[in-house]
Amino acid sequence: MTLPELADLFPWPDADAVRKACSSIHQIDPESLVYDYSILFEGQGVMPAPPWSSVYLERENLLMGESTLAYRDFLASQAWSRIRKTRSLTTILA
């Protein structure tokens, strides 16, 4: 299977756009990916899109607030209780 065939594995709203993106991924400069990763996840400067849902859900943009506790309770109710013990994984999954 090739990456462009990914478009055929799921009923995407725009399978042609997915196919086109997958076909052109080899044109991306790896160095730009390292930079983008650093900006997004390592906190170089201002993060344009923090990867934690609580930042968007909490009134004061806090991490590990009420929304995280509610999410942990949901995970526990769905037999994901081991995640309650791993704070960072809970936030990542949120």
LONUMI-847658 format. One record per residue: residue number from 0; residue in three letters; x, y, z of N, C-alpha, C in turn. Coordinates in nm, 4 decimals. Layout:
BEGIN
   n res      n_x      n_y      n_z     ca_x     ca_y     ca_z      c_x      c_y      c_z
 NUM ALA        X        Y        Z        X        Y        Z        X        Y        Z
...
This chain:
BEGIN
   n res      n_x      n_y      n_z     ca_x     ca_y     ca_z      c_x      c_y      c_z
   0 MET   0.0835  -0.1178   0.0000   0.0000   0.0000   0.0000   0.0882   0.1243   0.0000
   1 THR   0.0479   0.2220  -0.0744   0.1204   0.3487  -0.0784   0.0432   0.4536   0.0006
   2 LEU   0.1105   0.5590   0.0376   0.0476   0.6647   0.1147  -0.0748   0.7250   0.0443
   3 PRO  -0.0706   0.7519  -0.0864  -0.1898   0.8061  -0.1518  -0.3129   0.7145  -0.1423
   4 GLU  -0.2911   0.5850  -0.1216  -0.4046   0.4935  -0.1084  -0.4770   0.5091   0.0246
   5 LEU  -0.4204   0.5883   0.1144  -0.4853   0.6174   0.2417  -0.6242   0.6775   0.2190
   6 ALA  -0.6377   0.7530   0.1140  -0.7663   0.8161   0.0824  -0.8760   0.7132   0.0587
   7 ASP  -0.8382   0.5922   0.0228  -0.9382   0.4889  -0.0047  -0.9776   0.4088   0.1193
   8 LEU  -0.9103   0.4320   0.2311  -0.9356   0.3539   0.3521  -1.0403   0.4139   0.4443
   9 PHE  -1.0792   0.5360   0.4195  -1.1729   0.6053   0.5064  -1.2624   0.6935   0.4193
  10 PRO  -1.3876   0.7090   0.4558  -1.4764   0.7944   0.3739  -1.4546   0.9430   0.4024
  11 TRP  -1.3399   0.9944   0.3595  -1.3059   1.1350   0.3820  -1.4067   1.2249   0.3126
  12 PRO  -1.4359   1.3413   0.3692  -1.5256   1.4356   0.3001  -1.4694   1.4774   0.1642
  13 ASP  -1.3361   1.4847   0.1551  -1.2721   1.5220   0.0291  -1.1544   1.4278   0.0040
  14 ALA  -1.1829   1.3091  -0.0445  -1.0795   1.2070  -0.0665  -0.9736   1.2545  -0.1656
  15 ASP  -1.0125   1.3358  -0.2623  -0.9142   1.3864  -0.3593  -0.8112   1.4767  -0.2906
  16 ALA  -0.8553   1.5580  -0.1969  -0.7624   1.6450  -0.1245  -0.6664   1.5608  -0.0400
  17 VAL  -0.7170   1.4549   0.0223  -0.6313   1.3654   0.1019  -0.5310   1.2964   0.0101
  18 ARG  -0.5775   1.2490  -0.1029  -0.4893   1.1820  -0.1996  -0.3801   1.2777  -0.2478
  19 LYS  -0.4185   1.4011  -0.2764  -0.3221   1.5008  -0.3234  -0.2197   1.5328  -0.2138
  20 ALA  -0.2664   1.5497  -0.0898  -0.1748   1.5789   0.0209  -0.0777   1.4634   0.0424
  21 CYS  -0.1284   1.3414   0.0374  -0.0426   1.2241   0.0557   0.0576   1.2092  -0.0580
  22 SER   0.0183   1.2459  -0.1777   0.1080   1.2355  -0.2928   0.2198   1.3387  -0.2891
  23 SER   0.1937   1.4522  -0.2249   0.2941   1.5592  -0.2250   0.3764   1.5632  -0.0968
  24 ILE   0.3528   1.4717  -0.0041   0.4242   1.4755   0.1240   0.5751   1.4602   0.1073
  25 HIS   0.6174   1.3891   0.0050   0.7615   1.3707  -0.0170   0.8323   1.5014  -0.0536
  26 GLN   0.7575   1.6035  -0.0903   0.8166   1.7322  -0.1283   0.8465   1.8220  -0.0078
  27 ILE   0.8014   1.7801   0.1103   0.8222   1.8612   0.2302   0.9665   1.8480   0.2772
  28 ASP   1.0282   1.9611   0.3054   1.1655   1.9640   0.3540   1.1692   1.9137   0.4986
  29 PRO   1.2438   1.8075   0.5266   1.2484   1.7530   0.6631   1.2912   1.8559   0.7681
  30 GLU   1.3782   1.9466   0.7314   1.4221   2.0497   0.8265   1.3059   2.1393   0.8682
  31 SER   1.2144   2.1661   0.7758   1.0996   2.2495   0.8122   1.0080   2.1746   0.9086
  32 LEU   1.0029   2.0412   0.8984   0.9228   1.9624   0.9913   0.9812   1.9687   1.1318
  33 VAL   1.1125   1.9637   1.1413   1.1784   1.9731   1.2719   1.1472   2.1086   1.3347
  34 TYR   1.1546   2.2121   1.2551   1.1253   2.3473   1.3049   0.9789   2.3582   1.3472
  35 ASP   0.8885   2.3117   1.2620   0.7457   2.3182   1.2939   0.7132   2.2394   1.4200
  36 TYR   0.7737   2.1218   1.4349   0.7531   2.0414   1.5542   0.7974   2.1184   1.6785
  37 SER   0.9125   2.1801   1.6684   0.9658   2.2561   1.7804   0.8726   2.3702   1.8194
  38 ILE   0.8238   2.4422   1.7217   0.7323   2.5533   1.7484   0.6034   2.5024   1.8123
  39 LEU   0.5476   2.3942   1.7585   0.4193   2.3446   1.8072   0.4268   2.2757   1.9425
  40 PHE   0.5299   2.1947   1.9657   0.5286   2.1084   2.0829   0.6373   2.1328   2.1868
  41 GLU   0.7427   2.2012   2.1515   0.8489   2.2245   2.2485   0.8416   2.3631   2.3105
  42 GLY   0.7572   2.4470   2.2560   0.7350   2.5760   2.3184   0.8335   2.6845   2.2833
  43 GLN   0.8902   2.6782   2.1660   0.9779   2.7855   2.1188   0.8921   2.9076   2.0920
  44 GLY   0.9076   3.0123   2.1672   0.8238   3.1301   2.1464   0.6805   3.1011   2.1887
  45 VAL   0.5852   3.1602   2.1205   0.4431   3.1410   2.1503   0.3913   3.0224   2.0708
  46 MET   0.3286   2.9265   2.1393   0.2718   2.8114   2.0690   0.1458   2.8563   1.9949
  47 PRO   0.1423   2.8413   1.8621   0.0248   2.8845   1.7871  -0.0981   2.7989   1.8175
  48 ALA  -0.0778   2.6728   1.8547  -0.1895   2.5835   1.8841  -0.1466   2.4832   1.9911
  49 PRO  -0.1556   2.5210   2.1194  -0.1150   2.4273   2.2236  -0.1886   2.2937   2.2091
  50 PRO  -0.1171   2.1822   2.2246  -0.1786   2.0517   2.2017  -0.2600   1.9988   2.3188
  51 TRP  -0.2941   2.0839   2.4146  -0.3719   2.0387   2.5299  -0.5119   2.0963   2.5219
  52 SER  -0.6115   2.0106   2.5268  -0.7496   2.0570   2.5155  -0.7870   2.1510   2.6280
  53 SER  -0.7313   2.1302   2.7468  -0.7692   2.2140   2.8597  -0.7372   2.3615   2.8358
  54 VAL  -0.6368   2.3896   2.7544  -0.6043   2.5290   2.7230  -0.7236   2.5977   2.6576
  55 TYR  -0.7983   2.5231   2.5779  -0.9122   2.5796   2.5067  -1.0408   2.5728   2.5879
  56 LEU  -1.0495   2.4759   2.6794  -1.1737   2.4538   2.7524  -1.1820   2.5294   2.8849
  57 GLU  -1.0703   2.5614   2.9455  -1.0701   2.6289   3.0751  -1.0818   2.7795   3.0564
  58 ARG  -1.1588   2.8400   3.1407  -1.1836   2.9845   3.1310  -1.0538   3.0654   3.1315
  59 GLU  -0.9571   3.0230   3.2134  -0.8314   3.0965   3.2235  -0.7183   3.0292   3.1465
  60 ASN  -0.7520   2.9423   3.0524  -0.6551   2.8716   2.9683  -0.5533   2.7932   3.0510
  61 LEU  -0.5998   2.7279   3.1568  -0.5124   2.6511   3.2446  -0.4965   2.5083   3.1966
  62 LEU  -0.3846   2.4476   3.2349  -0.3652   2.3050   3.2131  -0.4153   2.2309   3.3356
  63 MET  -0.4630   2.1099   3.3160  -0.5030   2.0219   3.4248  -0.6144   2.0818   3.5111
  64 GLY  -0.7102   2.1458   3.4492  -0.8222   2.2048   3.5229  -0.9417   2.1121   3.5288
  65 GLU  -1.0594   2.1711   3.5460  -1.1831   2.0945   3.5585  -1.2102   2.0052   3.4374
  66 SER  -1.1810   2.0556   3.3192  -1.2078   1.9751   3.1992  -1.1206   1.8500   3.1960
  67 THR  -0.9968   1.8599   3.2452  -0.9085   1.7436   3.2502  -0.9609   1.6416   3.3507
  68 LEU  -1.0071   1.6898   3.4667  -1.0633   1.5991   3.5671  -1.1869   1.5281   3.5128
  69 ALA  -1.2715   1.6019   3.4425  -1.3903   1.5407   3.3824  -1.3505   1.4366   3.2782
  70 TYR  -1.2467   1.4665   3.2022  -1.2003   1.3726   3.1001  -1.1425   1.2470   3.1648
  71 ARG  -1.0676   1.2634   3.2731  -1.0149   1.1473   3.3448  -1.1282   1.0592   3.3962
  72 ASP  -1.2322   1.1236   3.4500  -1.3470   1.0468   3.4989  -1.4128   0.9700   3.3847
  73 PHE  -1.4236   1.0346   3.2695  -1.4806   0.9669   3.1527  -1.3948   0.8473   3.1139
  74 LEU  -1.2632   0.8656   3.1076  -1.1746   0.7549   3.0718  -1.1878   0.6402   3.1710
  75 ALA  -1.1950   0.6739   3.2993  -1.2099   0.5702   3.4018  -1.3410   0.4942   3.3828
  76 SER  -1.4464   0.5656   3.3477  -1.5761   0.4999   3.3277  -1.5756   0.4095   3.2048
  77 GLN  -1.4791   0.4312   3.1154  -1.4687   0.3506   2.9943  -1.3570   0.2471   3.0052
  78 ALA  -1.3181   0.2165   3.1294  -1.2124   0.1171   3.1584  -1.0741   0.1638   3.1152
  79 TRP  -1.0513   0.2911   3.1172  -0.9189   0.3467   3.0881  -0.8579   0.3985   3.2175
  80 SER  -0.8856   0.3358   3.3269  -0.8450   0.3891   3.4568  -0.6940   0.4021   3.4717
  81 ARG  -0.6156   0.3206   3.4030  -0.4709   0.3326   3.4170  -0.4207   0.4671   3.3676
  82 ILE  -0.4950   0.5324   3.2808  -0.4541   0.6632   3.2296  -0.4662   0.7693   3.3388
  83 ARG  -0.5538   0.7475   3.4354  -0.5684   0.8431   3.5457  -0.4357   0.8632   3.6175
  84 LYS  -0.3497   0.7629   3.6156  -0.2237   0.7698   3.6867  -0.1150   0.8411   3.6074
  85 THR  -0.1401   0.8661   3.4809  -0.0400   0.9261   3.3937  -0.0905   1.0621   3.3466
  86 ARG  -0.0578   1.1642   3.4194  -0.1111   1.2970   3.3920  -0.0850   1.3421   3.2484
  87 SER   0.0384   1.3255   3.2019   0.0699   1.3750   3.0687  -0.0054   1.2991   2.9599
  88 LEU  -0.0241   1.1684   2.9774  -0.0979   1.0924   2.8780  -0.2432   1.1352   2.8735
  89 THR  -0.3014   1.1647   2.9902  -0.4384   1.2131   2.9939  -0.4494   1.3406   2.9127
  90 THR  -0.3554   1.4296   2.9307  -0.3597   1.5567   2.8586  -0.3399   1.5340   2.7098
  91 ILE  -0.2492   1.4433   2.6736  -0.2270   1.4150   2.5321  -0.3535   1.3584   2.4691
  92 LEU  -0.4174   1.2636   2.5363  -0.5391   1.2055   2.4819  -0.6541   1.3045   2.4766
  93 ALA  -0.6521   1.4013   2.5661  -0.7580   1.5025   2.5649  -0.7407   1.5855   2.4412
